[in-house]
Amino acid sequence: MKYVNAIELVDLLKQDGLCEAVGKIVMELNGVKVKVKQNDVVGNVLQEWLCEWLKKNEIYYRPAVGQTFPDFYLSEDNYSNLCEMKAYIAKRGPGFDIANFDSYWKSLVINPIRLDSDYLIFAYDSDEDGNISVKNVYAKKVWEITSEAEGCALKCQRKNGQIYNIRPCTFASERAKFQPFNDKELFLSALYKTVVNHTNKPTETKDWLKTVLEKYNKLTDSNINYRNII
């Protein structure tokens, strides 16, 4: 059994020819077989395919319990190599949800290691016949796929004026107007500012940030000072 991190995993997938391969999704039931042409199932199917690929190549992984974060681990402990898998149609650009906004910032108090999670991102295309080809695979940290947006510290989806989900920027394009954050601290600062505006409770938000950073620093032997974030 081999142990790899997310960056090494992406390299192995590419070396195995993933970005030159063409696949399809087939449903078979009661003697009837059909090629699935709907893109809304591709992400889930790619995740199941990846798990089988990992087994075939004797690479260690374990899924999380239930539908909770993360999708799976590439290590035997719960504090390293946490992986989330995302997919999007390459020609449209990233349109997936990184996480529900409220769930994300509140979860950091319980599990601040989530800040270091790896996002395995598959950019794919499909044709009218349902053939699927993966154009690229990325291993990114959350600050490498997020950015500010027009008039906002952090790009988010809004419904009826309320923040709903954290959304990705066009991280693969150097010509995009808003580029990803350069580091973890800049992402945390944008998240903090967004939480303050979202809750309208600056004092409570400062306490939240202090708690997150104290736990994160202890678990990772880091020294991020909240005064550099606010």
Rosetta blueprint (number, residue, H / E / L):
1 M L
2 K E
3 Y L
4 V L
5 N L
6 A H
7 I H
8 E H
9 L H
10 V H
11 D H
12 L H
13 L H
14 K H
15 Q H
16 D L
17 G L
18 L H
19 C H
20 E H
21 A L
22 V L
23 G E
24 K L
25 I E
26 V E
27 M E
28 E E
29 L E
30 N L
31 G L
32 V E
33 K E
34 V E
35 K E
36 V E
37 K L
38 Q L
39 N H
40 D H
41 V H
42 V H
43 G H
44 N H
45 V H
46 L H
47 Q H
48 E H
49 W H
50 L H
51 C H
52 E H
53 W H
54 L H
55 K H
56 K H
57 N L
58 E L
59 I E
60 Y L
61 Y L
62 R E
63 P E
64 A L
65 V L
66 G L
67 Q L
68 T L
69 F L
70 P L
71 D L
72 F E
73 Y E
74 L L
75 S L
76 E L
77 D L
78 N L
79 Y L
80 S L
81 N L
82 L E
83 C E
84 E E
85 M E
86 K E
87 A E
88 Y E
89 I E
90 A L
91 K L
92 R L
93 G L
94 P L
95 G L
96 F L
97 D L
98 I L
99 A E
100 N E
101 F H
102 D H
103 S H
104 Y H
105 W H
106 K H
107 S H
108 L H
109 V H
110 I H
111 N L
112 P H
113 I H
114 R H
115 L H
116 D H
117 S L
118 D E
119 Y E
120 L E
121 I E
122 F E
123 A E
124 Y E
125 D E
126 S E
127 D L
128 E L
129 D L
130 G L
131 N L
132 I E
133 S E
134 V E
135 K E
136 N E
137 V E
138 Y E
139 A E
140 K E
141 K L
142 V H
143 W H
144 E H
145 I L
146 T L
147 S L
148 E L
149 A E
150 E L
151 G L
152 C E
153 A L
154 L L
155 K L
156 C E
157 Q E
158 R E
159 K E
160 N L
161 G L
162 Q E
163 I E
164 Y E
165 N E
166 I E
167 R L
168 P L
169 C L
170 T L
171 F L
172 A L
173 S L
174 E L
175 R L
176 A L
177 K L
178 F L
179 Q L
180 P L
181 F L
182 N L
183 D L
184 K H
185 E H
186 L H
187 F H
188 L H
189 S H
190 A H
191 L H
192 Y H
193 K H
194 T H
195 V H
196 V H
197 N H
198 H H
199 T H
200 N L
201 K L
202 P H
203 T H
204 E H
205 T H
206 K H
207 D H
208 W H
209 L H
210 K H
211 T H
212 V H
213 L H
214 E H
215 K H
216 Y H
217 N H
218 K H
219 L H
220 T H
221 D L
222 S L
223 N L
224 I L
225 N L
226 Y H
227 R H
228 N H
229 I L
230 I L
